[in-house]
Every structure is written in C-alpha cells, then in structure tokens.
Amino acid sequence: MNKLNAVTNNTASEKSKILFGRIKNSIGILPNIYAVIGNSAVALESYLTFSELLKNCSFNAKEQEAIFLAVSESNGCNYCVSAHTALARMNGFSEEETLELRAGTIKDIRYNVLTNLAKSIVENRGRADEKLIDAFYEMGFKSDALVELVALVIEKSFTNYIGRLAKPEIDFPIAKTINT
C-alpha cells in the first residue's frame, strides 16, 4: 500500500531542501509535519507564507495557540494537538488550561469564545453557531477578525489533515488525553 511519508534531504526536491533550511534556521528543528508537507514544495511554500502572514492578524500568539489547539482537537490530529500543546505551554498556558482549551471548557471568557467558535466552524463546516458569532462580536471583535479566525482554522486544518493522512512520528511531548 502506498503511504504519504516524510521526505528527507536525500529525497526532497531542491526547493523543499531550501525551505527545510529556512524552517530549521527559524525554529531550530524540522518538525516531521513539515517533512511530510515537503513532498510538495509548492504546498510547503504556500503554507509557510500563509502561516507567516497570519502571525500579524487580530489575534496574538497566545490566542492563536488556543485556536490551534481547539481546531486540532476537533479535527482529531494527535500530531498537531501535541505540537500545539507544547507551543501553548511556551506561550503561558498551564497544562490544565491546554486541556480546557481543547475541550472548550476554559473559564476565561475570551478564550472560551475563541476556541468554541473555532470548534464550531470546524465541526459545522463553516456554519458556526450564531450565538458564538454574536458573543465574538460582543467582545469587540470586528468582521476582519472573524475572517482571520476562519483563515486560522483553515491554516491549522491543512496540517491536521496532513497529520491524519500521514501519521508522522510525533516529535513533541505527547499531549494528555482529555477526560470526557
């Protein structure tokens, strides 16, 4: 059976090798998910550009990690849940808070609305719960932020889908399972 695998510097295209080098220079390692996306230099470069531009959106790094955790949990990507649990911890969340973000039960109203709206967008394929949209606007967010939230959902869903298809080895500490 054919399988989507990570490429290496020996098997990657010249363009993917260059992109791998940029990733390593930026974050110090080449996470396995990027090595899988590197099967297509076009997809990897597009993803990296999209991701980089979204870093300047309406949401700060901590809020983005909260959104990424909720989306990754909704999409069932163990790789991304583990990666973003580690990144969320680096951005100031406790381990318990990362579990609450994934479950949509965090008590902080701002994070609760952001994560539950992101989960609703994923789970309802864009037809988000109107009450969550209203709560989002009531918190002072504008339409640009809602569009950017959808863009963040799409950004993370891309890596979630790659992670689910390829099942790369998780090269981050394994995230705890949510107690349901």
Residue frames relative to the residue before (quaternion, step in Angstrom):
aa qw qx qy qz dx dy dz
M 1.0000 0.0000 0.0000 0.0000 0.00 0.00 0.00
N 0.4316 -0.6804 0.5290 0.2664 3.58 -0.97 0.84
K 0.0729 -0.7937 0.6038 0.0101 3.55 -1.09 0.74
L 0.4342 -0.6548 0.5515 0.2801 3.53 -1.17 0.65
N 0.0202 -0.8217 0.5669 -0.0555 3.56 -0.47 1.24
A 0.5899 -0.5222 0.4684 0.3998 3.51 -1.34 0.21
V 0.3031 -0.7049 0.6029 0.2185 3.54 -1.19 0.60
T 0.3177 -0.7315 0.5742 0.1854 3.54 -1.25 0.49
N 0.6902 -0.4376 0.3472 0.4599 3.56 -1.25 -0.01
N 0.6394 0.5180 -0.3274 0.4644 3.60 1.17 -0.45
T 0.7802 0.3403 -0.1713 0.4961 3.60 1.07 -0.67
A 0.5660 0.6193 -0.3787 0.3909 3.60 1.22 -0.29
S 0.5612 -0.5649 0.4776 0.3714 3.53 -1.28 0.42
E 0.6650 -0.4974 0.3642 0.4216 3.56 -1.25 0.35
K 0.6513 0.5143 -0.3184 0.4581 3.60 0.96 -0.84
S 0.6513 0.4992 -0.3243 0.4705 3.62 0.94 -0.82
K 0.6157 0.5453 -0.3488 0.4493 3.61 1.01 -0.75
I 0.6405 0.5137 -0.3172 0.4745 3.58 0.99 -0.84
L 0.6692 0.4922 -0.2948 0.4722 3.58 0.94 -0.91
F 0.6060 0.5435 -0.3502 0.4634 3.59 1.03 -0.75
G 0.6471 0.5253 -0.3120 0.4561 3.57 0.97 -0.86
R 0.6412 0.5158 -0.3187 0.4704 3.58 0.99 -0.82
I 0.6471 0.5139 -0.3200 0.4635 3.58 0.97 -0.86
K 0.6666 0.5032 -0.3010 0.4603 3.59 0.87 -0.96
N 0.6583 0.5028 -0.3097 0.4668 3.60 0.98 -0.81
S 0.6816 0.5065 -0.2771 0.4495 3.56 1.07 -0.75
I 0.8412 0.1596 -0.0536 0.5139 3.60 0.77 -1.00
G 0.5924 -0.6316 0.3421 0.3648 3.57 1.25 0.05
I 0.7795 0.1496 -0.0875 0.6020 3.59 1.22 -0.40
L 0.3457 -0.6664 0.5973 0.2821 3.53 -1.35 0.07
P 0.2781 -0.7720 0.5445 0.1736 3.61 -0.20 1.21
N 0.6181 -0.5995 0.3742 0.3442 3.55 -1.05 0.80
I 0.5988 0.5672 -0.3786 0.4199 3.62 1.02 -0.64
Y 0.6558 0.4958 -0.3140 0.4749 3.60 1.04 -0.74
A 0.6191 0.5361 -0.3398 0.4625 3.58 1.09 -0.65
V 0.6347 0.4903 -0.3296 0.4981 3.59 1.14 -0.54
I 0.6574 0.4964 -0.3162 0.4706 3.59 0.86 -0.92
G 0.5915 0.6119 -0.3402 0.3999 3.59 1.17 -0.65
N 0.4172 0.6669 -0.4867 0.3800 3.60 1.24 0.05
S 0.7606 0.1824 -0.1119 0.6130 3.55 1.20 -0.59
A 0.3423 -0.7477 0.5343 0.1956 3.57 -0.45 1.19
V 0.6064 0.5552 -0.3520 0.4475 3.60 1.06 -0.70
A 0.6850 0.4705 -0.2873 0.4763 3.58 0.85 -0.94
L 0.6587 0.5111 -0.3186 0.4509 3.59 0.91 -0.86
E 0.6778 0.4782 -0.3028 0.4692 3.58 0.85 -0.90
S 0.6402 0.5213 -0.3241 0.4619 3.59 0.98 -0.81
Y 0.6565 0.5079 -0.3082 0.4648 3.57 0.93 -0.91
L 0.6779 0.4989 -0.3028 0.4470 3.59 0.82 -0.96
T 0.6472 0.5105 -0.3139 0.4712 3.59 1.01 -0.79
F 0.6478 0.5157 -0.3029 0.4719 3.58 0.92 -0.98
S 0.6715 0.5081 -0.2821 0.4598 3.57 0.87 -1.00
E 0.6673 0.5071 -0.3019 0.4543 3.58 0.89 -0.92
L 0.6658 0.5013 -0.3079 0.4589 3.59 0.92 -0.85
L 0.6720 0.5087 -0.2998 0.4469 3.59 1.01 -0.75
K 0.5040 0.6423 -0.4367 0.3777 3.61 1.18 -0.22
N 0.7090 0.4321 -0.2415 0.5023 3.59 1.24 -0.48
C 0.4026 0.7289 -0.4719 0.2897 3.59 1.15 0.44
S 0.7785 -0.3777 0.2595 0.4288 3.57 -1.32 -0.17
F 0.7102 0.4441 -0.2424 0.4895 3.58 1.21 -0.39
N 0.4231 -0.6988 0.5110 0.2676 3.58 -0.92 0.87
A 0.7377 -0.4364 0.2803 0.4323 3.57 -1.30 0.23
K 0.6514 0.5140 -0.3219 0.4560 3.60 0.96 -0.79
E 0.6569 0.4933 -0.3056 0.4813 3.58 0.96 -0.84
Q 0.6337 0.5246 -0.3361 0.4586 3.59 0.99 -0.77
E 0.6509 0.5042 -0.3269 0.4639 3.60 0.94 -0.77
A 0.6079 0.5388 -0.3492 0.4670 3.59 1.06 -0.71
I 0.6547 0.5041 -0.2978 0.4781 3.57 0.95 -0.92
F 0.6684 0.5102 -0.3030 0.4485 3.60 0.88 -0.93
L 0.6308 0.5202 -0.3368 0.4669 3.59 1.03 -0.70
A 0.6671 0.5040 -0.3037 0.4569 3.58 0.90 -0.93
V 0.6679 0.4973 -0.2961 0.4680 3.58 0.93 -0.90
S 0.6689 0.5047 -0.3008 0.4553 3.58 0.89 -0.92
E 0.6290 0.5139 -0.3254 0.4842 3.57 1.05 -0.73
S 0.6689 0.5055 -0.3010 0.4543 3.59 0.87 -0.93
N 0.7174 0.4276 -0.2423 0.4938 3.56 1.04 -0.79
G 0.4278 -0.7477 0.4312 0.2682 3.60 1.25 -0.06
C 0.4193 0.6981 -0.4783 0.3286 3.59 1.02 0.76
N 0.3166 -0.7836 0.5096 0.1616 3.57 -0.27 1.28
Y 0.6085 0.5523 -0.3580 0.4434 3.59 1.03 -0.76
C 0.7335 0.4326 -0.2469 0.4625 3.59 0.70 -1.08
V 0.5870 0.5481 -0.3764 0.4619 3.61 1.07 -0.61
S 0.6756 0.4820 -0.2956 0.4732 3.59 0.90 -0.87
A 0.6582 0.5091 -0.3139 0.4572 3.59 0.87 -0.90
H 0.7479 0.4088 -0.2358 0.4667 3.59 0.80 -0.96
T 0.5264 0.5633 -0.4272 0.4723 3.58 1.23 -0.19
A 0.6585 0.4977 -0.3055 0.4746 3.58 0.92 -0.90
L 0.6877 0.4763 -0.2862 0.4673 3.59 0.89 -0.89
A 0.6247 0.5265 -0.3382 0.4671 3.60 1.05 -0.70
R 0.6245 0.5204 -0.3315 0.4788 3.58 1.04 -0.77
M 0.6531 0.5091 -0.3097 0.4672 3.60 1.00 -0.80
N 0.7063 0.4357 -0.2485 0.4995 3.59 1.21 -0.52
G 0.7305 -0.4987 0.2254 0.4084 3.58 1.19 0.43
F 0.5445 0.5931 -0.4266 0.4119 3.62 1.18 0.04
S 0.4261 -0.6535 0.5532 0.2921 3.56 -1.16 0.61
E 0.6618 -0.4874 0.3701 0.4330 3.56 -1.25 0.26
E 0.6378 0.5262 -0.3264 0.4581 3.60 0.97 -0.83
E 0.6488 0.5132 -0.3187 0.4628 3.60 0.97 -0.82
T 0.6240 0.5287 -0.3606 0.4483 3.62 1.00 -0.68
L 0.6374 0.5105 -0.3244 0.4773 3.58 1.05 -0.70
E 0.6531 0.5086 -0.3024 0.4725 3.58 1.02 -0.82
L 0.6234 0.5302 -0.3398 0.4635 3.59 1.00 -0.75
R 0.6677 0.5022 -0.2920 0.4655 3.57 0.93 -0.90
A 0.7136 0.4434 -0.2469 0.4830 3.58 1.02 -0.80
G 0.4235 -0.7057 0.4644 0.3271 3.59 1.22 -0.39
T 0.5691 0.6227 -0.3607 0.3978 3.57 1.20 0.48
I 0.3668 0.7442 -0.4983 0.2516 3.61 1.20 0.14
K 0.4880 -0.7105 0.4383 0.2549 3.55 -0.93 0.95
D 0.5671 0.5778 -0.3903 0.4384 3.61 1.09 -0.59
I 0.4488 -0.7472 0.4257 0.2431 3.57 -0.49 1.25
R 0.6387 0.5334 -0.3373 0.4402 3.59 0.95 -0.81
Y 0.7004 0.4437 -0.2671 0.4911 3.58 0.84 -0.97
N 0.6083 0.5579 -0.3526 0.4409 3.57 1.07 -0.68
V 0.6784 0.4745 -0.2919 0.4790 3.57 0.87 -0.94
L 0.6624 0.5154 -0.3178 0.4411 3.60 0.85 -0.93
T 0.7250 0.4404 -0.2663 0.4577 3.58 0.77 -0.97
N 0.6790 0.4793 -0.3089 0.4623 3.58 0.94 -0.76
L 0.6205 0.5069 -0.3473 0.4872 3.59 1.09 -0.60
A 0.6355 0.5155 -0.3328 0.4686 3.60 0.95 -0.80
K 0.6532 0.5018 -0.3097 0.4750 3.60 0.93 -0.88
S 0.6510 0.5164 -0.3178 0.4567 3.60 0.98 -0.82
I 0.6181 0.5323 -0.3408 0.4675 3.59 1.02 -0.76
V 0.6672 0.4927 -0.2981 0.4725 3.59 0.93 -0.91
E 0.7534 0.4519 -0.2303 0.4186 3.53 0.60 -1.19
N 0.7528 0.3373 -0.1931 0.5313 3.57 1.18 -0.55
R 0.4322 -0.7446 0.4184 0.2893 3.55 1.32 0.44
G 0.8020 -0.2979 0.1158 0.5046 3.53 0.82 1.10
R 0.6461 0.4884 -0.3280 0.4862 3.58 1.18 -0.32
A 0.0561 -0.8605 0.5064 0.0039 3.55 0.55 1.22
D 0.6401 -0.5189 0.4256 0.3740 3.50 -1.32 0.53
E 0.4594 -0.7155 0.4609 0.2541 3.60 -0.66 1.14
K 0.6198 0.5407 -0.3506 0.4478 3.61 1.04 -0.67
L 0.6505 0.4970 -0.3159 0.4796 3.58 1.05 -0.71
I 0.6225 0.5195 -0.3410 0.4758 3.59 1.05 -0.71
D 0.6407 0.5163 -0.3191 0.4703 3.58 0.97 -0.86
A 0.6544 0.5087 -0.3108 0.4651 3.60 0.92 -0.90
F 0.6068 0.5584 -0.3346 0.4561 3.58 1.08 -0.78
Y 0.6994 0.4489 -0.2675 0.4875 3.59 0.85 -0.96
E 0.6307 0.5415 -0.3314 0.4463 3.60 1.04 -0.74
M 0.6319 0.5200 -0.3284 0.4717 3.59 1.18 -0.45
G 0.6304 -0.5728 0.3183 0.4161 3.58 1.28 0.03
F 0.4698 0.6595 -0.4572 0.3680 3.57 1.25 0.04
K 0.3078 -0.7364 0.5792 0.1659 3.54 -1.22 0.62
S 0.7419 -0.4202 0.2915 0.4336 3.54 -1.33 0.05
D 0.6010 0.5567 -0.3781 0.4311 3.60 1.03 -0.64
A 0.6525 0.5140 -0.3112 0.4618 3.59 1.01 -0.79
L 0.6333 0.5161 -0.3463 0.4611 3.61 1.02 -0.68
V 0.6361 0.5047 -0.3266 0.4837 3.59 0.98 -0.79
E 0.6638 0.4983 -0.3029 0.4682 3.60 0.96 -0.84
L 0.6034 0.5395 -0.3583 0.4653 3.60 1.07 -0.64
V 0.6394 0.5027 -0.3220 0.4845 3.58 0.96 -0.82
A 0.6377 0.5230 -0.3315 0.4582 3.60 0.96 -0.81
L 0.6495 0.5016 -0.3170 0.4755 3.62 0.99 -0.77
V 0.6149 0.5335 -0.3386 0.4718 3.58 1.06 -0.75
I 0.6722 0.4867 -0.2929 0.4749 3.59 0.93 -0.90
E 0.6191 0.5470 -0.3442 0.4462 3.59 0.95 -0.86
K 0.7329 0.4162 -0.2497 0.4767 3.56 0.76 -1.01
S 0.6038 0.5541 -0.3696 0.4380 3.62 1.02 -0.61
F 0.5859 0.5733 -0.3699 0.4372 3.59 1.07 -0.67
T 0.7177 0.4174 -0.2675 0.4889 3.59 0.75 -0.99
N 0.5910 0.5628 -0.3662 0.4470 3.60 1.11 -0.62
Y 0.6781 0.4865 -0.2981 0.4633 3.58 0.88 -0.89
I 0.6266 0.5090 -0.3344 0.4862 3.58 1.03 -0.78
G 0.6576 0.5233 -0.3035 0.4490 3.58 0.94 -0.87
R 0.6723 0.4810 -0.2984 0.4771 3.56 1.00 -0.78
L 0.6584 0.5091 -0.3113 0.4587 3.59 1.01 -0.76
A 0.7878 0.3665 -0.1670 0.4660 3.55 0.79 -1.07
K 0.1553 -0.8106 0.5391 0.1678 3.58 1.10 -0.68
P 0.0742 0.8231 -0.5597 0.0611 3.62 0.69 1.00
E 0.6047 -0.5260 0.4365 0.4088 3.53 -1.23 0.45
I 0.4024 -0.7100 0.5252 0.2410 3.56 -0.90 0.96
D 0.1253 -0.8223 0.5548 0.0173 3.54 -0.57 1.22
F 0.5698 0.4769 -0.3987 0.5375 3.53 1.14 0.88
P 0.6290 -0.4804 0.3923 0.4687 3.61 -1.16 0.17
I 0.4879 -0.6733 0.4720 0.2930 3.59 -0.91 0.92
A 0.4092 -0.7201 0.5103 0.2316 3.57 -0.80 1.04
K 0.5338 -0.6133 0.4789 0.3311 3.52 -1.15 0.67
T 0.4986 -0.6235 0.5137 0.3144 3.53 -1.25 0.51
I 0.4721 -0.6492 0.5146 0.3015 3.56 -1.09 0.73
N 0.3611 -0.7012 0.5692 0.2322 3.55 -0.98 0.87
T 0.0853 -0.8229 0.5613 0.0228 3.57 -0.55 1.14
